[in-house]
Every structure is written in C-alpha cells, then in structure tokens.
C-alpha cells in the first residue's frame, strides 16, 4: 500500500484558458486525486506573464512567478504542467530543463510534441521520467492512451478522424443554420470555440496536421514524420458547397488521415465529402472522433468533445493520476531506440474521387471545354450539376469525378487559371474513400 504521506509538488506554467481551468480543477479535486492515487499533491508554483491580470478563477499570488525559469531555482518540483502552447521558445526550454532534471512533464501542447516529440521523448527515457501529452490530441478523448495501452498488441494500419472541434462546429453550423462561413466563424468566436483574434491555425488545418503526426508516430511505432503532407483547411468552403453536398447525401468534414500504403507512410489533412450514412458523417458540433483500423481488433472508435478547457483539463488530470500511480512508460509507447524512420508515400499518387465546383460565364461551349480538359488528364466524370444564374449571365457547374490522382488533377486545374470563361479558380473537395 502506498503511504498517503508521500507528497508531490506541482507547478503550472501558462495561465491561459487551459492552464487556469486546470489550476482550479486541481484545487477542487485535490482530495479525490489523493484518494485515488494514495499521494498528496500541492501546487507550489504557477507562472504567467501578468500577475495582476483579472482572471476567471482566483489565484494564489504568493506562489506566482512571472519568470517560469525561477520556479526551478526556488521550488522543488515533481510534476510540471506546461500550458504555454509554443512549439519553441520558453515552452521547449522549460520542458527540456524539467526532463533533464527528472521532473515529470504533462502538456497539451500539440505543436511542441509534433515538432520536438522525438528529442523530448529521448530525454525523458534517458532520465527515467514521464513525458505525457494525452491532451495534445482530441481534447478529452483518451485516444493516445488507448493506442499506447488498450491497443498495444494490435497492428494498426490506419487512423483517421475529426481532430479539430472549431472547424467541425463551423461546417456543422453552416449546414444547420444556412449561414455563410464568415457569419458562422463570428458565432464560433463569440461562443469561445474559435480564437477571437486569429483562428488561422484551426482554419488552415495546421492544428489537425500536428495531431495526425502524433497519432502516426504512436500508431505505427515510428519517429515523427517530417515529410510534406497535403494540408488544406476549410477557408474556401462556401455555403453552396455545403448545400450541394447535402443534396448528394454528403457532408463536408475536415479529416486528418494517416495510413500505411505499401509499407510507406501517408499523412494528410483536408476537407472531405463523407456520406451522411457513415458514423463520421454524423459527428457534428465541437465533437471530435478518432477511428483506428488494425488487427486483430478491427475498427475502433472514440468520440468526445475535442475543444475547450474542460475536456483538455480532463486529459491533463488523467496523465497526472497515471504518474502519481507510478506508471513510468515510454512517451510514444515503445523505446525511442526502437522507433524507426519510415519512407513516405508519394502524394502525387494519392487517388480520390473529386467534387469540383466551377463558376463560369453562362455561354455555349464552356461545359464541353471543362469536360474535354478533364478527359485530357484521364479524369472521368461521374455526375454533373449545372445551376444557371441568368440575371448575372453566370453559371455554377459541379462535377463529381471517378477516382484520379493528385498529380493529374493538379495539372488539369492549372489549365483553367487563365481562361476568361472560368471566373474563379475551381473549388476542389475530395471524397473520402
């Protein structure tokens, strides 16, 4: 039996939405955590730039440090929560320092792990110290622990899903409210689902991109990929795309996809058209969902809220309990030395059926021009929807194609850039295979 008199000192660096919520949760659930782990805990240091900033929860200014580095010099720390969120700079510096000094680290910082996870895991292993980052992917969904432990003996060949709650909310709300992208984005910002200042990292796919790389490394026992990935966000998705998709029995979802193809790693993040009859097609709002496919278990699915301080804090506390219970383990499931680099799949050969939307002048011969150019690159047409706008002498042409490769469609679409009858560069959305 573990003696309750063993005390672990905790520091929290970064008091944004997540860090502050975590601080409050630790105070509220202190007794519960101690009962479940048999260890006493005490927050001995917190750090942020502004000590006097008005915050949602009351903080103890007696343990406040504006310089996080001073914490290590003035306090004995057993467990560090890094909640700053930078991929480099002070985030990387304090995590490295902590691990080298045998201080356990817990972080929700997907940018840091996606960029430096390999080197940080090596330091953690060398010092027999925990580096935990469950909260870095899919918020409150325990997907990383599921892969590391629950599916540890399975050979996973594919992992994919909805990894960003902000974009999923926007796409869902556009369909439900019949409002355009800009209007729904403002609504998301008011509700706290999107950053009020610059939500770019969510909208352009970078957030999901970092998460899929972490999932890849865990799922396939590899080092984090550094290859160029197809990364597209939802900024170019229009309400008319949402409406047309719905008519076809489809929905637009931003998916992160990682799989092994012919022994090579393929990773991508981009909008996909998925059937309304599929599970992933019915994951709406701020919900995330991650699906793994492997042997012998087959297909496994986890769903839950992926954004916000509450779900993130839940995963952070889960990591804390794991450490307090004495679970020293490899950050990425297996030893750094046994994780190998893997060749990457040539993106040019990635094949999908496509949704193409053209805005054109409403005149004779334009449709045949488009289909002839598609045919030149062996892109076969499956369905055409033509909607005229007689008032403005324009038309919208939507084409659903059979499967074609990335290189073929890229070369084909480049031909439309300088054509006076094509009013805007075509919108492309891939259909999920």
N, C-alpha and C positions, 0 to 999 in steps of 0.2 A: 504493500500500500504506500502511495506517495504521501509524504507528510505535508500538511497544509502550511507549515511554517516556511516552506520554500517560496521566496518572493522573486518575481521577475519585474524589472524596471522597464518601462515603455516610454519611447519618445515618438512624437508625431511631428513630422516636418512637412509643412504645407497645410494651410487652413482655408482652402477654398471650399466649395460646396461639399466635396467628399471628405476632406480632412476634418472639417468642423463637425460634420454629421457623425463621423467615426468617433471623434473625441466625446461627443455627447452620448453615443451608444455605449462606449466603454465605461463611462460613469454610471449609466443606467443599469447596465447588465453585469457589473463587476461581480456581484455575489453569485449570479448564475454561472458565469465563466469559471469562477473559483470552485464552485461545487462540482462542475462537470470535468474539471481538469485536476483538481487537488492542488493547485498552485495559486498563491496570492499574486495579484498584479497591482501595479501602481504606476500611474502616469507621472513621470518625474520631469518631463520637459516637453514643451510644444514650441513650434517655431513658425513664424511668418514675417513678412516684411514690415507690416504695420501693427504695432502693439495696441494702438488706441482705436483701431477701426471698429465701427459698430457691426456686431455680428449677431446672427440669429440665435445662437446659444451663448450663455455666459461662460467665459473662460477664466482660468486661474492665472492672473498676470504675474504671480510670484514665480511661476515656472516657465515664463515666456522668454524666448530668445529670438532676437531679430537676426542674429547670425547663427545658422544651424551648426557650423563647424565648432563653435564654442561649447555646444552641448557635450561633445565627446571629451572635451578637456575638463569640464566641470562636473559631469554626471557619469555615474556608472550605468551603462545602458545594456540591456539584454536583448531587447527587441526594438527594431526601428521600423516605423511606418513611413515610407516615402510617398508623399501625396502631392508633390510639386507638379509633376507631369511633363518635364522637359526630356527630350531624348539625349541631350548632352548637358554641358554646364554643371550647375550645382547638383542636379539630380544624380548624374553619373558619378560625380566626385564623392558625394556623401555615401552612396551605396557601395562604391568600391572601398572607401575607408572603413565602413562598418563591417563588410565581409572580411577584409584583411585583418580586422581586429576581433574576429569571431563573434560579431554581433549579428543575430538573425535579422533578416530583412524581409518585409512584406510590402508589396507595391501593386497599385492598379495601373501602373504606367506602361501601357502597351507600346508606346513609341520607344521607350528606353529598352524594353525587352526585345522588341523586333529588331532593333539596331545593334544592341550590345549584349543580348542574352547569352551568346556563346561565351564571350570573355568573362562575363559576370558569373555564369554557372561554373566555369573553371575555377575561379577564385573561391567560390562557395565550397566546392568539393575539396579543394586543397586545404581549406580551413575547417572542414567537417561542420559546416554552418549552413543553415537553411536560407534559401532564396525562394520565396513563394510569391506567385503572381496570378492566382486564380481570378482575381477581379479584373485582370487586364483584358479578358475576352468574355463577352456576353454577360456582363454585369453579374446578376445574382444566380446565373445558371452554373452549376458546378461541372462544367464541361471538361476543364483541364484535369481535375482530379478523377473524373470518370475515365478519361483516356489513360492517365498515368496508372490508375489502380484498378478500377472496375473492368476495364477492357485490356488490361496489361498483357494477357496471353493471346489476344486476338491479333490477326494480321489485317490491319486497316488498309484499304486500297483507295478510299475516297472519303473526304469530309467536306461538307458544304453547308451553307445556310444563310440566314438573315442575321447579320452581325452588327448592324447599326440601327438603333431604335429611332434616331432622328429621321433618317431617310425613309424608314418604313412607315412612320407616322405621316410624313408628308405625302407619300404615294397613296396611302390608305385614305387619308382625308381628302385628297383631290378627287378620288373616286366617289367618296360618300357625300361630300358637300357640293360637288360640281364647281369648285373654285380653282383658279389658276395657281401656278407654282408660287409666285411672289406673295399672293394673299395667304396661302397656307403656311408658307415659311414664317411670315409675321406672326401668325397664330401660334406656331410652334415655339417661337421665341418668347412670346408672352406667357406661355404655359411652362417655360423652362426646359423644353425638350431640345431646343437648339440654342447655341451660344448667341447672346444678344448682340455682341459686337461682330464677330467674324466666324460664321459657322462653316467656313470653307473646308476644313479637314473632314467634316462629316459629309458634306455635299459632294466633294470631288472624289470620294472613295478611299482617301488615304487612311482614315480610321479603320475601315474594314480590311484594307490592304495589310496594315500592321498585324491585325488579329489573325488573318488567314496564314501569315507566315509563322506565327507562334503555333497555330494549330498544325501546320505542316510538320514542323520540327518534332512536335510531340507525337503525332500520329504515325510518322514514318521513321522515327528514330534517326533523324538526320540533323546536320547543322542547319542553321537558319539560312535560307536561300538569299542570295544577293543578286539574282538574275532580274532582268527586266520582265515585268509582269504586265499583262493587259489590265490597265486600271482606268475605269471610267466612272464618273459619278452620275447624278440624276439631274444636273443643271439644265440639260437640253430636253428633258421630258416635258411635253406640253399636255394640256388638258385634253386636246383632241386625240393624243396617243392613248391616254387613259380610257377615253370613251370608245375609241375604235377597238382597243384590246378587249374591253368588256363585251362588245358586240360579238367578238370572236370566241367568247368564253374564256378569256385570258386576263391575267393581271400582271402589272409591272412590279417587279421586286428587284431590289439591289442585292445580288448574291455574291458571296465570296466562295470560291470553289478551288479545291486542291485535290489532285489525284495523281496516282502513278500510272503513266501511259507507256507501255513498252519499256518498263524499267527506268523511265525518266520522270522527273517532277514537273507537273504543270500546275501553275497557280494563276488565278485571275479574279478580278473584281469588276463587275459591270452590271448594268440593268439587264434583266432577263424577263421575257414573257413566259409565264407559267400558267398551267391550266387551273381554273377555279375548282376543279375536281380533285386536285392534289392537296396534301396536307400543307405543304409550304405555301401554296396559293391562298390559304386561309389563315395565315399568321398575319394579323393586322395590328394597327396602332404602334405603340412603342415596344411591342414584343419582339424578342429575338428567338430564333430556333436554329439548332445545330443538329445535323444528321451525319452519322458515321456509317460507313458500309465496309464490312470486313468479314472474316471467317474466324471461328465458326458461328459467331452470334448473328450475322446478317446485318440488318439495318436497325440502328438505334437512334432515337430522337430525344432531345432535351429542349424544352421550351420554357421561357420565363421572361420577366422584364430585364431588358438589357441596358437600360439607361437610368441615370439618376443616382443620387447619393444613397438612397435606401438599399436597392439591390447591390450596389457596389460595396457598401459597408457590410452587408451580409456575407459576401465572399471574403472580405478582409478579415472578419471575425472568424470565419471558418478556418482560414490559414493560421490565425492566432491560436485557436484551440488545437490544431494539429501540432504546432510547435510546442505548446505547453504540455502536450501529452508525450513529448519526446520523440516525435516522428522525424528523425533526420533522414532525408531522402534526396535523391538526385533531382535537381530542379526540372530537368526535362525527361524524367522517367528512367533513363539509363545514364551510365557514366559518360562524361564529356569525351573521354578517350575512345569510347565505342561508337559514338555518334559520327557518322561519315558524311562527307560531302556527296552530293548526287548530281548527275547530269540533268540539265533542264531540257524540257520538251520545246521544240521549235514552235513558237507561237504562230508562225506563218501557216502551219499545218493544222491548227485548231479549226474544227469544222462545226458549223451550226446552220440550221435554218434561220432565215432573217426576216425581220419586219423592216421595210424601207418606206419612209414617207417623203414624197416629193411635193413641193409647192411649185407649180408651173403656170405658164401662160395657157389659157384655155384656147388652144388652136389645134387645128388638124395636124397630125403627124408627130406630136410630142410623145404620145404613149408608145408609138412604134419605135421612135428614137431611143426611148428608155429600154424597152424590151430587147431591141437589137444589140445595144451595148452590153446588157446583161448576158445575152446569149454569146457574145464575143468571148466572154470570160467563163463560159460554161456554167452560168448561173441560171438554173431552171426556175421558171415561175410556177408557183402552185396556186396562187389566188390574187386577184386584182380587185380593189375597191376604188372607184373613181367618184369624187364628190365635186361637182362644179360650183363655182361662185360667179354666177352670171353678172351680178352687179359690178364686180371688180375685174371681170374678164380673166379670172384665175380659176385654178382647179387644184384639188388635192388628190394625189394618186398614192394609194397604199398598196404595196406589193409584198406578199408573203412568198418567200422562195423555198425551194428544197435545199438540202444541205450543200454548203460550199465552204471553201477555206478562207481564212483571214487574208491571205495574200491576194486571192482572186478578187474579193470584194473591195479591198483597199485600192487595187489597181483600177478596178472598174469605176468606183466612185470618184476617183481623181479626174476622170474624163468629164464629169459634169460641172466642174468648177467654173469653167469659162463659157459655158453655154448660156446664151441670152434668154433662152426659153425656160431654163431652170432658175427660179427666182431665189432659192436658198439652197445651201448645201444639204443634201438628203439627211434625214434623221435615221439612224440605224439602231435597232434594238434586237439583240439575239434572242432566239427562242431556246429555252432550257431543254437540253436533250434528255 
